Amino acid sequence: MACLPFTIGVDEAGRGPLAGPVVAAAVALGPAAPAGLADSKKLTARRRAQLDPQIRATCRWGIGVVDAPTIDRINIFAATMLAMTLAVADLLGEDQPDIVLIDGNHTPAGRAPGWIWPARAIIGGDASEPAISAASILAKQHRDAIMHAAAQQWPHYGWERNAGYGTAQHLAALRQYGPCPLHRRSFAPVAQALLI
């Protein structure tokens, strides 16, 4: 596992969907971290499914999940910053990292209560920093698992295929059945469906 001082990579999944949580993962690469880490969006579903348990077994990691009602209450940007904070706290315990590398152009520093670590935002970091790549894989896999489980309870929306994104099938189901408790009511297509 990672030794002090160490670097943590952080990425999120689920900023854009109409339903479900936003999920962040934090990863500190271990010496036996798997090869072939890359931005989760550039990997096949099969390759992500192979890498996920390997990352969990060989690296230190943490997950942060912020649900749809909280997203509606504080907005998706603040919810993303909160999920990242929760993920780093989940990984760390009492340890202190050298630096936390965040995919994107903002860090949670000053934007999320509880963020206390040195951080640097890196645009495209999920493709250039292996720890962020690993975090992107864990975040996507974790969120997809949540949405697959939710699809069993709310089957009409097709979440096992669209993960809550606004596909034609999902939008048609929203119009026909209305939103369920996992929908983000502050997102325009869901708000419009509430008016139908």
C-alpha positions as CSV (number, residue, x, y, z in Angstrom):
1,M,0.0,0.0,0.0
2,A,1.0,3.6,-0.3
3,C,3.6,5.0,2.1
4,L,3.9,8.6,3.4
5,P,4.5,10.9,1.7
6,F,2.1,9.9,-1.1
7,T,-0.2,11.2,-3.8
8,I,-3.9,10.7,-4.1
9,G,-5.8,10.9,-7.4
10,V,-9.5,11.8,-7.4
11,D,-12.2,11.7,-10.1
12,E,-15.9,11.6,-10.2
13,A,-18.7,9.9,-12.2
14,G,-22.2,11.1,-12.7
15,R,-22.3,14.8,-13.0
16,G,-24.5,14.8,-16.0
17,P,-27.2,12.1,-15.5
18,L,-30.8,12.9,-14.7
19,A,-31.0,10.3,-11.9
20,G,-28.8,8.7,-9.3
21,P,-25.9,9.9,-7.2
22,V,-22.7,11.6,-8.1
23,V,-19.8,9.3,-7.0
24,A,-16.2,10.2,-6.5
25,A,-13.2,7.9,-5.9
26,A,-9.8,8.6,-4.4
27,V,-6.9,6.3,-5.1
28,A,-3.3,6.2,-3.8
29,L,-1.5,3.7,-6.0
30,G,0.3,0.8,-4.4
31,P,3.5,-0.7,-5.7
32,A,1.6,-3.5,-7.3
33,A,-1.0,-1.3,-8.9
34,P,-2.3,-2.8,-12.2
35,A,-0.8,-1.8,-15.6
36,G,-3.0,-0.3,-18.3
37,L,-4.7,2.3,-16.2
38,A,-6.5,4.9,-18.4
39,D,-9.4,7.3,-18.4
40,S,-12.4,5.1,-17.7
41,K,-14.3,6.6,-20.7
42,K,-11.6,5.3,-23.0
43,L,-11.7,1.7,-21.6
44,T,-14.2,-1.0,-22.6
45,A,-16.7,-2.1,-20.0
46,R,-14.9,-5.4,-19.9
47,R,-11.5,-3.8,-19.2
48,R,-13.0,-1.6,-16.5
49,A,-14.6,-4.6,-14.9
50,Q,-11.2,-6.4,-14.9
51,L,-9.3,-3.4,-13.5
52,D,-11.7,-2.4,-10.7
53,P,-11.0,-5.4,-8.4
54,Q,-7.3,-5.2,-9.2
55,I,-7.2,-1.5,-8.1
56,R,-9.2,-2.4,-4.9
57,A,-6.8,-5.2,-4.1
58,T,-3.5,-3.4,-4.7
59,C,-4.1,0.3,-3.8
60,R,-5.5,2.4,-1.0
61,W,-8.9,3.8,-2.1
62,G,-12.0,5.6,-0.9
63,I,-15.5,6.3,-2.3
64,G,-17.8,9.2,-1.7
65,V,-21.5,9.2,-2.7
66,V,-23.8,12.1,-2.8
67,D,-27.5,11.3,-3.5
68,A,-30.0,13.0,-5.7
69,P,-31.9,14.9,-3.0
70,T,-28.6,16.4,-1.8
71,I,-27.7,17.3,-5.4
72,D,-31.0,19.1,-5.7
73,R,-30.4,20.9,-2.4
74,I,-26.8,22.1,-2.9
75,N,-26.4,21.9,-6.8
76,I,-24.4,19.4,-8.8
77,F,-21.1,21.3,-8.6
78,A,-21.2,21.5,-4.8
79,A,-22.3,17.9,-4.6
80,T,-19.3,16.9,-6.7
81,M,-16.9,18.8,-4.4
82,L,-18.6,17.1,-1.4
83,A,-18.3,13.6,-3.0
84,M,-14.6,14.2,-3.6
85,T,-14.1,15.3,0.0
86,L,-15.9,12.2,1.3
87,A,-13.8,9.9,-1.0
88,V,-10.5,11.4,0.3
89,A,-11.6,11.2,3.9
90,D,-12.7,7.6,3.3
91,L,-9.2,6.7,2.0
92,L,-7.1,8.6,4.5
93,G,-8.2,8.0,8.1
94,E,-5.4,9.9,10.1
95,D,-2.9,10.0,7.3
96,Q,-1.9,13.1,5.4
97,P,-1.1,13.1,1.7
98,D,1.6,15.0,0.0
99,I,-0.9,16.2,-2.6
100,V,-4.3,15.4,-3.9
101,L,-4.6,15.5,-7.7
102,I,-8.1,16.3,-9.0
103,D,-9.4,15.7,-12.5
104,G,-10.8,18.9,-13.9
105,N,-10.3,22.6,-13.3
106,H,-11.5,23.0,-9.7
107,T,-10.5,21.5,-6.4
108,P,-12.8,21.2,-3.4
109,A,-10.4,23.6,-1.4
110,G,-12.7,26.4,-0.1
111,R,-15.7,24.8,-1.9
112,A,-16.6,21.9,0.3
113,P,-16.8,21.7,4.1
114,G,-14.2,19.3,5.5
115,W,-11.6,19.7,2.7
116,I,-8.3,20.1,4.5
117,W,-5.7,18.7,2.1
118,P,-3.3,20.3,-0.4
119,A,-4.7,19.9,-3.9
120,R,-4.1,20.6,-7.5
121,A,-6.6,20.4,-10.4
122,I,-5.4,18.9,-13.6
123,I,-7.5,19.2,-16.8
124,G,-7.4,15.9,-18.5
125,G,-5.8,14.3,-15.4
126,D,-7.8,11.1,-15.9
127,A,-5.7,10.5,-19.0
128,S,-2.3,11.7,-17.8
129,E,-2.1,10.8,-14.1
130,P,-2.4,7.0,-13.3
131,A,-3.8,7.6,-9.8
132,I,-6.6,9.8,-11.3
133,S,-7.2,7.1,-14.0
134,A,-7.6,4.5,-11.3
135,A,-10.0,6.8,-9.4
136,S,-12.0,7.3,-12.6
137,I,-12.4,3.5,-13.0
138,L,-13.5,3.0,-9.4
139,A,-16.0,5.9,-9.5
140,K,-17.6,4.7,-12.8
141,Q,-17.8,1.1,-11.7
142,H,-19.2,2.0,-8.3
143,R,-21.8,4.3,-9.8
144,D,-22.8,1.9,-12.5
145,A,-23.4,-0.8,-9.9
146,I,-25.7,1.6,-8.0
147,M,-27.7,2.3,-11.1
148,H,-27.9,-1.4,-12.1
149,A,-29.3,-2.2,-8.7
150,A,-31.7,0.7,-9.0
151,A,-32.9,-0.5,-12.4
152,Q,-34.3,-3.6,-10.6
153,Q,-36.6,-1.4,-8.6
154,W,-37.4,1.1,-11.3
155,P,-37.1,-0.9,-14.6
156,H,-38.9,1.4,-17.0
157,Y,-36.0,4.0,-17.2
158,G,-33.4,1.6,-18.7
159,W,-30.7,2.5,-16.1
160,E,-28.9,-0.8,-16.6
161,R,-28.1,0.6,-20.1
162,N,-28.0,4.4,-19.7
163,A,-26.8,4.8,-16.1
164,G,-29.4,7.6,-15.6
165,Y,-28.3,9.7,-18.5
166,G,-30.9,11.5,-20.6
167,T,-31.2,9.0,-23.5
168,A,-34.3,8.9,-25.7
169,Q,-35.6,5.8,-23.8
170,H,-35.1,7.5,-20.4
171,L,-36.8,10.7,-21.5
172,A,-39.7,8.8,-22.9
173,A,-40.1,6.9,-19.7
174,L,-39.9,10.1,-17.7
175,R,-42.8,11.5,-19.8
176,Q,-44.8,8.3,-19.4
177,Y,-44.2,7.4,-15.7
178,G,-42.9,10.7,-14.2
179,P,-39.8,10.8,-12.0
180,C,-39.0,8.4,-9.2
181,P,-37.2,9.3,-5.9
182,L,-33.8,8.8,-7.5
183,H,-34.4,11.5,-10.1
184,R,-32.7,14.9,-9.8
185,R,-35.6,17.3,-9.7
186,S,-33.4,20.4,-10.2
187,F,-32.3,19.1,-13.7
188,A,-34.5,20.6,-16.4
189,P,-35.8,17.4,-18.1
190,V,-37.0,16.1,-14.7
191,A,-38.5,19.4,-13.7
192,Q,-40.4,19.6,-17.0
193,A,-41.7,16.0,-16.5
194,L,-43.1,17.1,-13.1
195,L,-45.2,19.7,-14.9
196,I,-46.7,17.2,-17.4
